């Protein structure tokens, strides 16, 4: 019986999963968020309402390239 697997991405032999806490830089400022979705070259990250307002986002989500964040 095949059970559904949790979606992960392996980049540079590291595994990234939804729910991981990440940190990234935008506009010379550091932000922290939670990975919501993993894609081939990027992740969808949920940020705080205050960070979303600062980044002028219409919602609380932003896309971050795998090369531009660190899992904490």
DARA-V750806 format. One record per residue. D_FIRST is the distance of its C-alpha to the first C-alpha in Angstrom with 1 decimal. Layout:
BEGIN
D_FIRST, D_FIRST
END
This chain:
BEGIN
0.0, 3.8, 6.4, 9.9, 12.3, 15.9, 18.2, 20.5, 23.2, 24.6, 28.4, 30.6, 27.8, 27.6, 24.7, 25.5, 23.4, 24.2, 26.3, 28.2, 31.9, 33.9, 37.6, 39.3, 42.8, 44.4, 48.1, 48.9, 47.2, 44.1, 41.4, 38.3, 35.2, 31.5, 28.9, 27.3, 25.6, 25.2, 26.3, 27.1, 30.7, 31.0, 29.8, 30.6, 32.5, 33.7, 37.3, 39.6, 41.9, 44.9, 43.4, 42.3, 45.9, 47.3, 45.1, 46.1, 42.6, 42.1, 39.1, 37.5, 35.3, 36.2, 34.6, 35.2, 34.8, 32.9, 36.3, 38.0, 36.3, 35.4, 32.7, 34.5
END
